């Protein structure tokens, strides 16, 4: 009989990949050493201010601005996107004009104009145009406080970008889905919110979360209103103490924390809405880590029981 040759499997070697990994580790170690051992970073000052109640109050203001700006911009942006896709020439034109205007203006300019709105109009009123009938009237300076101006400015600008993201997601849905929904005889409103938008969310969510992260960082611009959010609070403190670098690092780490939390939320939201697009969901990073840890654990030896005579 012919003996079978036993083949020895030799793992492939990638020397350039190894060199690149070692070089990356060298650069990372050099950066960590430079940051950790340089006394001018003043890490003791960083630790002193990081959990200070004043800083945490500014952080809470930043998170609240991000939450309200996101919520209101999604609501307004959805209606703008639907109006942009409407067959009504007037609605489509007005929506396009709004998006064109607020995508053209810098956020800081919108905030300053809104903050000085009381100079143009003494009162804010709601009524029937070209008549003396008014349902509501109030002093502009009392309605538009610093916080309300910040929320309004962030919402108006962000809604223009959100509307284009939602419109792009709707246009990305297969045309057959529109025809199938119409063939079922569903009303247009139910057809949009129950069939079209849920499918469009898979392409809307990645770009939408990117805009939310940009909005979280963009709240720092409201410092022009002297609103005590995170960045303005940091500025006030380092102007008083002259400890600029460690306090800027406090802001840096908190912004990194906000971005990290939003990125994790994005991952799980995308995973949730991709359930109908893939047969089997890929494991999460925690699941991969637990499986790898389980493989490294020694397995108990299987006991072999002697056969019973």
N, C-alpha and C positions, 0 to 999 in steps of 0.2 A: 504494500500500500504506500501511496505517496504521502509523505509528511507535509503538512501545511506549514508554510513559513510564518513565524510570528513576527508581525510588523511592529516596530517600536515607534510610537507617536512622539514626535518632537515638536514642542510648541514653537510657533513662529516668533521670531525676535524682531523688534522694531527699534533699532538703536537711536534713530533720530527722534522718535517719540520719547524715549527715555531721556535723551539729552535735553529735549524741550521741557519735560516735566521737571528735571533737576534745575534747569535755568530759571523756571518759573518759581520754584521753591526758594531759590537763592534770592531772587528779587523780592519775594514776599517777606522773607526773613529780614532783608535789609530795610524794607519799609517799616516793619513792626519794630525793629530795633531803633530806627530813627525816631519813631513816634513815641515809643515807650520810654526811652532813656534820655531824651532831650528835655532838660528841666524847663525850657522856655514854654513848653506846652502847658505847664502849671496844672497838672492833673489833680492836685489837691483842691485847687479852686473849682475845677470842673465838678469834683465830687461834692463840694460844699453846695453848689447852686443847682445841681441836677434835679433834686427832689424838693427844691425850695417851694413853699406854697405860692409865691408870686409867679414862678415859672409854671407850675402846674395849673394855675388860674389862666395864664395865657395860653397854655396847651388846650385847656378845656374850651376856650373861646375859639381857637383854631379848629378844633374838632366840630364844634357846633356850626361854625360858618361852612365847613365842608359838608356836613350833613344837610343843612338847609339849602345850600346852593345846589347840591346834587339832586335833592328831592324836587325842588321847584323847577330846576332846569330840565329834568326828565319829563315832568308833566307838561311844561311849556314846549319843550322840544318835540314831544310826541305829536302835539296838536299842530305845530308848525310843519312837521314832516308830512302829516296827513293832508294838511292844506296845500303843501307843495305838490303832492301827488293828485290833488283833486282835479276833477274835470272842469271845475269852475275857474274861468280865466281870472276873475277878480281875486279869489282866495289864493290861487297859485301865485299871482303877481305880488300880492301883499306879503305872502310868506317869503318869496324870493327877495323882496325889498328889505324885509327885516333881517334876513340872514346876511345879505350883502352889507347892510349898514353895520351890524354889530361884529361881523368878522373883520371889518375894515378898521374899527376903532380900537386903540389900545385900552386895556382894562383900566389903567391908571387914569386915562383921560375921561372915561365914563364915570369913574368914581368921583373925580373932582367936579365934573359938571353936575352930577346928582347932588353932591354936597352943597353946591352953590345954587341949587334949584330955587331956593326961597328968594333969591335976588330977582329971578325972572317972574315968579308967581308967588304972591303973598299967601294965597289960599289954594287948597286942593279941594275941588268940588266935583260932584257927580250929579248930572241933570240932563235935561233935553237941550241939545245944541240950538243956538239962535233963539232961545226963549229965556224967560226969567224963572223957569221952574227948576228948582234944585232939590235933590233928595238928600244930599250930604255935602257939608262944607266944613273945612277945618284948616287951621293955620299950617302952612307948609313946614315951617321950622319945627313944629311940634310933631308932625307926622314923620318927617325924614330925620330921624336921629342918626348917630354915627353907625350903630349896629344895623338899623334898617337900610341905610344907604349901602353898607357893605354887602348885605344879603341881596338887595335889589340889583346892585351892579354886577355881582358875581353871577346871579341868575340870568340877567339879560344877555351877558356876553356868552356864558356857557351854553345857554339854550340854543344859540345859533349853531354852534359846533355839534351839539347833541342832535339837533334836527337833521343835519346832514349825515350823521352816523346812522340814525334810524332809517332815513330815506334810503341810504345805500344798502342796509340790511334787507329792507322790504323789496328793493329791486333785485336783490340776489336770490329771492325765493323763486323756484321754478314756476314758469307760467302755467303749467298744468295744474298747479295747486289752486290758482285763482279760478281756472275754469271748472275744476272739480267742486270747489266751494260754491260757485255760482249755480252749478247743475243741481246741487242739493237744495236749492231754493232758499238758502240762508240770507237774512237781511245783511246789508253791506256792513253795518256796525258790528254785528256778531261775527261776520266773515273775517273782518279785519282783526278783531281782538281775540278771537278764539282759534283761528286757523293760521292766518298769515303772520302775525307778530310773534307767536311762539316759535315758529320755524325760523323767523328772521333773527331771533335772539342769539342763535349760535354764532352768527357773524357780527352781531352788534356788541356782544359782551366784551370781547378782547379790546376792541378800540374804545368802547365805553369806559371800561375800567382805566384805561390809559388816560382818558380825559379826567376821570375822578382823581387820579393821582396828580395830574397837572393842576387840578383845582385846589387840592390840599396844599400844594406848594405855592400856588398863586394867591392864597389867602395872605401871604406875607406882604403883598402889595398894598393891603388896606392900612399899612402903617401911615400912609399919607393922610388918613382920617384921624390919626392919633387914637385909634382903637387898640386897646391893650390885648392884642393877640400875641402869639408866641414870639414872633420876630421883633415886634415893637417893644415888648417887655424886655427882651434881651438887649435891645438898643439902649433903652432907658437905663438899665443896670450898668452896662459897660461904659456909658457916657459918664456915669457917676463914679465908678470904681477904677476906670481905665484898664480893666482886665479884659481886653478885647478878645484875644485868641481863645482862652478857655471858655468864655461865654458863647462865642460863636460855635465852639465844639459842642456845647450843650444843645444849641439849636440844631446843629447837624445831626446829632444822635437821635433827637426826638423826631426829626423829619424822616430819618432812616427807619425809625420804628413805625411811624405811620405808614410809610410806603410798604414796608414788609408785611404789615397786617393786611393792607389792601391787596397786596399781591397774593397772599395766602387765600383771602376771600375770593379773589378772582379765580384761582385754581379750582376751588371746590364748586363755585357757581358754574364754571365752564364744564366741570365734570358732571354736574347735575343735569344740565341741559343737553349734554351729548349722549344721554342714555339711549335715545331712540336712533342714534346715528351709527353706533357700533354694537356688535353682538356681545362682546365681553369687555367690561370696563378694565382698563389697565390698573395695576395696583398703585396705591398712593405711596408717597415717599416713606411714610411711617410703616406701611405694610411691607415695602421692599426691605426696610431696615430690620424689621422683626423677622422676616424670612431669612435674611442673611445671618442674623444673630442665631436663629434656630439651627442653621446648617453648621455653624461653628461649634455648637454644643456637642459633646461626645454622646453618641447613641448607645443605649444599654444593649449588651450582648443578648442575642436571642437564645433562650434555653431550649435544648433539644431533649424532649422526653423520650425515654426508651419505649419501644413498642411493647404493648401488653401481650403476654403469651396467651 
